[in-house]
Structures are given as C-alpha cells and as structure tokens.
Amino acid sequence: MDNKKLWEGVLGTVELMVSKATFNTWFHDTYIHKQDEGIVHIAVPNAFAKDWLSEKFHKTILKCLRDLGNDVRSLEYVISKAPERKEPSEEAPKTAIVSELPLQDHYINKEDNLNPKYTFETFVVGPFNELAHAAAQTVMKSPGVAYNPLFIHGDTGRGKTHLIQAVGNYVKNNHPSKKVFYVTSEKFAVDYMNSLQLGKANQFKEKYRKYDVLIMDDVQFFSSKEKIAEEFFHLFNNLHENNKQLICSSDRHPNHISNLEDRIKSRFSAGMIVDVAAPDFESRLNILKTKLSRQGVSLPQELIEFLASSVEGNVRELEGIVNSIAMQTQLRGKELNVLDLKNLIKNNAKPKKSVSVKDIVKIVSDFYNIEENNIYEKTRKKEVVKPRQVIMYLLREDMNISYPSIGEKLGGRDHTTVIHSCEKIKEDIKSNQILVQELNQIRSLIL
C-alpha cells in the first residue's frame, strides 16, 4: 500500500474516534513523508502539532498503521509543509506523487475554511435530520434575515458539519459578494489567545466582524471559558446588529451546555434551534446506498441491509465503514462477502457500551440539574418527579427492564407507580415536542 492510501486509511479510522474540531485542528496538513525500514515518518506543519500528536495520539496512530501495514515497527514525526500539487513529470521521483497530502483531495479553501464536498447535493436527508435540513435551506436563501442565529445540535458524527458548511458553500457560490467563513470554536479560541499575546486584539475583532456569514462548529467548547465566551458574545452582537448571519453547531442544546452564560443561551434561543437525531434504519440504508454509489462500490441489497442493521452508529461511522469497504474492494479486486463485512464492522464500528441503571440515573440527573439521590427519595417535588418518570420510561423502553425491577432499583417503589410513570411519558410525547427533544438528547448521551 502506498503512502497516500495508507495515510487515508489511518485518517479514516482516527476521524471516527475524535471530535470534528480535534480532527480538523491536529490532523489537517499531515501526511506520510516517507517509510524507511519499518519506520513511518509523519509530516506535521509545526512543532506544536508535533508535540501534541506525539503525546496524545502516538499509540492510536501507530496501532492504525500496524492494522493496515504489517511491517510497521515505529513512528516518527517531522516538521514539513504539505507539498504543492503538481503534475507528475518523467524526472520526478515516485514519492513526489504518493506523499502528497490526502486531505488536498478535498481542496479546502484557506480563505474561508470551507470544504467544497459539503454541499446540499451530497447531503442525505431522512426523518432524523429533515427539520435541520429545512432550516439550513431557509437560511441559505436569506442569510441574515431568516433564523438568525441558526443553532444545530446533536451527538457527534451526525452530519452537522456537513450541513452548516453546505449553507456556506451555497452562499459563497451564489452570492460571491458575501464573505463567508467557517471555524471551529477551538480554533476561534486559539486565534483569540494568540491575538492577546501578540497585542493584536483589534485585528482579531476586525477579522471576524467583516464576515457576512460566520459558521462556528462545536460551540460547547465555550463551556467554562469566560473570556473567550465573552469575546464571542460581543462578536455575536456585532454580527446580529448588522444583519449578518451566524450559524452554530454543538453536541447538545445550548441550555444544556454547562457553565455557559445565560446571556449567550438567550441569544441562541432568539433564533432557530434544531436537533439532529440518530439515523433510523431506513435512513442508515439510504446513507449507505448513497455513499457506496459515490465510491463506485456495488454490494447486493441483502448485504447493504445487513450493514444498516448491524451498524447502529452515526453518519460518520457509516461513512467510515463505506471507506473501508471501498479500500478493501480495491485491494482485493473483488466484491466483499458477509464474513468480510463482519470483520470490517468489528474493526471499525464503535463497540456498544454496557449501560447500567446507575448510569441512566446519573445522565438524566445531570441533564435536569438535580442531585442523583433525589431520584431515590420519597418526594413529589415537580423538579424531581419528571426526571424520575423519564428514567423509568427509558429503563422500560430502551433496556426492557421489568416494572417491578425498575421500582425496586429506584427506591423500592411499587410496580404500579412505574407503570403510571411510563404511561405518563408515553402520553406526553404525543403532544410535547420539547419532551421529545429532551429524550433524544438524553439518548444521545447514553449511546
């Protein structure tokens, strides 16, 4: 396997294991510089990235390399800029082609950070994301007017980055006079801290306030970061007052981002907040078919259905499986069978966590900001009753625990109390959309 394909395989695996912000910050502008007697030399853009990768991801990268190449003994890092894309010449050494940066296949624009592969045409719509998709399309038609700000939340890997960048790419291509910029909250924070250290705070403000559409990913990063959150608040106000569009994403609803100032939560609530749920079976099937087709890979319907039922993960995990299938198909030169797919799922899909009753109690208690002990107490306080009913409902519906067992585990309650609580939640979700969103968010935290 050549350097380019080897590193693409590593990146495909790593992307499933880390957040989008972490992946974009530390693995962008990396590539395999060379291989020498079992030693793989990874090129990184600067000393900071070299130290971070060697300290935080060395074992992960090495394992991924060994999984793909049996002759890999060790790993070293070298500081080197990504090579320019060139047409190969007869005089050029072979390594001039295979060592180029894999991420350049996406041609990420350095001026706006947008990845042109993220468009509405390549976005797969299903019941799990159709509301967010509709909101994003409304914003793209009238940026700064409709749904400002637009806040999209949901668990990692559900296509939020694709969707918010699709808006940016549409505005960029159809309104060339408007300035669009995509940034992760982590990169925004780094830019801000650097500007303070260099005495360039004013330049920082001018840079971010000039954009007509600012797209910010993973804003949960602002939790407990008062100075950075305050700078973001002032930027938010400036953009909004000048009818400039702000689009944000997070892994949770803004009201559930701990230690985020109320005034920022209030600003988000003034716009449109939509969630992206976990893809259902039909959506997973559609995603797999679409992505396999774009990779030029053909699989029988029964094998695609097997994948859709076996990989109950997020969009990113499904994409990782498809990438692995495409690579294995190319290497073997033949169609994969069900045993091959089982091995790929075993190596690529995240293992399902074993969740206990205590875990559910903790997650729900934290979600509703109450003490865990209150759940087990004999109290009818309104702020405790609802979380307790939600816990009982989840234990029954998602974990199939018997009514008597649930009552016993939650403070020795009678099973009729548990039945009443479960029926109450079942009835409420028919008309209470907020409760439905809360349940989706809690379930995403449990997965």
N, C-alpha and C positions, 0 to 999 in steps of 0.2 A: 504494500500500500504506500503511495507516495505521500509526501509531507502535507500537501493540501488536503487530501481526503482524510488522512489520519487526524489532522487538527480539527477538521469539520466534525468528525465523529466525536472527538473529545468535547468540543463546544456544544454539540447537540445533547450530550449527556449532562454536562455541567449546567446547562440552561434549565434543565428540569429540577435541579437541586437547589438553586439560589433564586433570590428575587430578581425581577427585571432590572431594578435600579443597580443592584450589585453586579449583575452580569454586564450591563452596559458600561458601568464605571471601571471595572477591573479587567474585563476580558476583551473589550474593544481595543483594536490596534495591537493585538497579539497574534503571533503566528510561529510556526516551527522554522527556525533559522537553518538548522541542519541536524543530521543524525550522524554520530561518529562512534562506532564500535559499541553500540548499545546505549549510548548517552544521547538523550534528546535535548537539544538546546532551544529553549523557548525565547523568542524575541519579545521584549516588552518596551513600551515607549519611554519610560523614565525610571529613576531609582526608587521613587515612591511605590510605583506599581510592582517593581521587582521585590521590594521588601514585603509588601502586602501579600502577594501571591505565594512567596516562599514561606511565609509564616502561617497564612490562613488556609491555603488551598493546595499546598505541596502534595500531601498524601492523596488528595482527591484526584488531582491531575495525573499523578503517577499511576494510580490504580486504573484510571480511564485509558491511559496509554497502554498499559500492560494488557488490559482486556482486549484491545484492538491489535496490539503487536506483541507477540510472544518474546521477541528478542530485546525488549526494552529493559535495561538494567537500572538506569538512574536518570535524573533530570537536573538540568542546569538552566539558569536564566541569563540572558544577555540583553543589554540595552541597545535598541536599534529601532529606527523609524521604519514604518511599513514601506516596502518598496513601491515605486511608481508602477502603474500598469503600463506595460509596453508590449508592442507586437514582437513575437519571437523572431530572432534572426538566426541565420545559419551559424554565425560566430558565437552566439550567446550560449553559455553553458546551460545544461539541462536544468540546473537548480534555479535558474532565473525565472522559470515558469512555475514550478511546483512549490516554491517557497513564498509565493505572494499571499497577501492577507486574505483568508477565506471570506471575512466579512465584507470585503470590497465587492463581492458578488451582489451585495445589496446597494452599493453606491450611496451610502448615507451622506447627505449633503452637509458639509461642515458649517455652512452659513445658518441653517435652520434646524439641524439635527434630525430632520425627517427621513424616514426610511421609505422610499417610493414603493416598496412591495406592500405597504399597509394602505390599501385602498378599500372603498366600499365594494368594488367589483370582486375582490378576493376575500371578503368577509362573509362567513357562513352564518345565516340568520336562522334562529329557531325560537321556540317558546321561551327558552331560558334567557334570551338576550334581546328579544324583539322590541321591548319598550325602550331600552337603552339605544338600540339602533335607530328607532324612530326619532328619539330626542336628538341624537347626533346629526341626523339628516336635516332636521329642522334648523339646527344651529348652522350647519354648513351653508344653508340657503340665505340666512340672515344673520351673519356674525355680528355680535354686539347689540342685537335687538331682541332676539328670541332666546329665552332660557340663559340668562347671563347672571351668575356663572352656571355652567353645566358641571355637575358632580356625579361621576360614575364610580360605584363601589362594588366590590365583590372579591371573593377569595383569589389568591394568586393563580395566574395561568388561565384565566377565563376569557382572554381576548380584549381586556380593557385598553391595553396599549395600542393594539391594532385599531380599535375603534376611534380613540381620540386622535391618533395620528392620521387616520383616514379623513377626518374633518380638516386637519391641517393641510394635507395634500390636495384636497378638493379646493380649498380656498386659495392655496398657492397657485394651482393650475388654472383656476377660473377667475381669480381676482389678483392678477400679478402686481397691482399697485399696493396691495396689503402685505404688511410684513408679518410673517408667521414664525414662531419659534417654539420648539419642543425641548423640555428639560426635565430631568428628574429632580425631586426635592432635595435629594442628597447632593447633586451637582450644584444646585442653586445655593445650598448652604456652604459648599466648598468655595464657590465664587465669592460669596459674601465675606467669609472669613479671610480669604486672600486679599480682598479689596481693603479690608480694615488694616491688615498687616502692612500693606504697601501704601497706605494712605490714599487709596483711590476709591473711597466710598461714593463720591459724586459720580464718577464714571460708571460704577456699578448700577446706581439708580438710573442714570441716563440710558444705559444699555437695555435694561428690562422694561423701561417705560415707553420705549419707542415702538414696541410691537403692537400690531392691531389684533393679533390673536396669539395669546400665550397659553401653551399647553403644558401643564405640570403633572408629572406622574408621581404616585406613591407619596401623597401629602401626609400620610400617617407618620412620616419621618419627623414632622414638626413637633410631635408629642414631647413635652418636657424641654423643648429648646426655645426658651423665651425670647432671646434676642433675635434669632432667625425668624421665629414666628411673628414677632413684631414688625420686622422688615417686610415680611410677606404681607402683613395686614395693610401697611401703608402702600405697598405696590398694588395690592388688590383695589384699594380705594381709588388710587390714581387711574388705574385702567378702567374701572367701572364708571367713574365720573366722566371719562372721555369716550364712553360708549365703545370701549374696546373689549373684545371677547376673552373671557377666562374659562378654560376647560381643565378640570382636575380629575384625578383618579385616586382611589385609596383601596386598601383591602378591607375597609369597614366604613359604616355610615359615620359622617362627621360627628354626630352626637355621641358616638361610642369610641372616639379616639381619646384615650385618657390624657389628662393634663394638657388639653388644647383649649386655649382661651375661648370663653363664651362668645366674645365679640366676633371671633373668626367663624365659629359654628353658626352664628346668626347670619353672617354674610352668605355662607353657603346655603342656608335654608331659604334665603330670599330668592334663589334661583330655582333650578330644577335638580333634584336628587333622584337618581335611578340606580337600581342594583342589577347585577348580572349574576344569575343563579348558576348552579351546577347543571351541565348539559344532560338532558334526559336521553333515553336510549335512542329514540328516533333522531335526535339532534346529533348524538355521537356517530350514528350510522351515516348521516348526511355529511358530517365533517370528514370522516374517514374516506368516503367516496370522493369528495371534492379534492382533498389533498392528495390522495393516491393518483387521481386522474392528472393533477397538475405535475406530479412527479413522473408521469408516464408509466406507472406501475399498474398491472392488471391482476386482480385477485377474484376468485369466484365469490358469488354473493354469500354463500354459506360461511366462507372464511371471514368476510368483512363483518357479517353478523356475529360471528364468534368473537372478533376483536371488540366490537361495540358492547357486547355483553360482559366481556372479561376485563376491559379497561374502563372502570367507572371513575376515571380521573377527570382532569380539566382539559381545556383545549390544547394547552402547551404540551401536556403529557401525551395526548393523542398525536400531536404533530411530531413529537419525538419518536413515537412508535413508527409513524409513517416514514420518517427519515431513516430509521434503522432498517425498515423493510426495503426501502429503495437501495440503500447501500449494500445490503446482503444480496438482494436480487442481482445487482450489477456485478458483485464479486463472484457469485456462483454461476451467473449466466443462465438461471432457470427460475421458474416460479417456486415460491416457498410453499411448504405444506403445513398442516396444522401443528405438527411437532415443532417445526421451525418457529412458528408464531408463538407457541407456548414458551419456548426458550427466550425469545425476544421480550415477551411480556415479563418474564421472570427477571431479566437483566435490566429492563428499562422502566417498568411501571413501579410507582411507589408502593411499598407494602402497606396494607391496611393496618391502621393502629388498633390495638386492643383497647377498647374504651370501657371503663368501669362506671358504676353508679356514682361513685365519689367524683370521678372526672366530670360527669354531666352536671352534678350539683355545683361544682366549682365554676365551670364555664358559665352556667346560667346565672349563678350568684354574682359573678364578676360583671356579666353583661348588664344586669339590672342594678348593679352597685349596691348590693346588700351583703350582710355577713352570712357565710355558709351556715353557721349554727342556727340562724333564724329559720332556715328551711325545716329543721327537725323539731322546732319548738311548737307548743300548742298555742298558736296565736292566730287571730283572724285579721291582723293588720293588712290593709289593702296592698301595701307595698311588698308584702311577703306572700300573700295568697296567690297572686298572679304568677310569680316566678315558680312557686311550688307546683301550681297546676301545669305550667309549661314543662317542668321536669317530669311530672307523672306522665304527661302526654308523650313526650319523647321516649321515655323508658318503655312505654307500651307500644307505640307505633314503630319506633326505629330499632328497638332492641328486643321486642317481643317478650318482655318480662311479664309474668302473670300479675294480675291485680293484687292478690294477697302478698306476693313477694315485694311489690313496689311499696305497699302500705307498711310492711314490716321494716323495709330498709329506710323509709323516710319517717322515722319516729314512732313506729308501732301504730299506724293508723288503720282503721277498718277498711276492708276492700271496697265497700260501697262508697266511701269517700273518694277513693281513687277513681272508681268508675264515673262518679259525678264530675270529677275534675277533668277527666279525659273527654267526656261528652261535652262539657262546657267549652273547651278549647276547639273541639271539632265544629261546634255550632258557631263559635265566634269567627273562625277563619273564613266562613262563608260570606261575611259582610265586612270584616275588619281587615283592610288591606295593610294597615300598619303592623298588625299582629303577624300577618303572612310574611312581611319583610323581615320582622324580628326573628321568626322561626327559620327563615332561610339563612339569615346572618349567623344565628346560633349553630345551625347545622354545618355551616362552612367552617366554624371554629372547631367543631367536633371532628371533622374529617381528618 
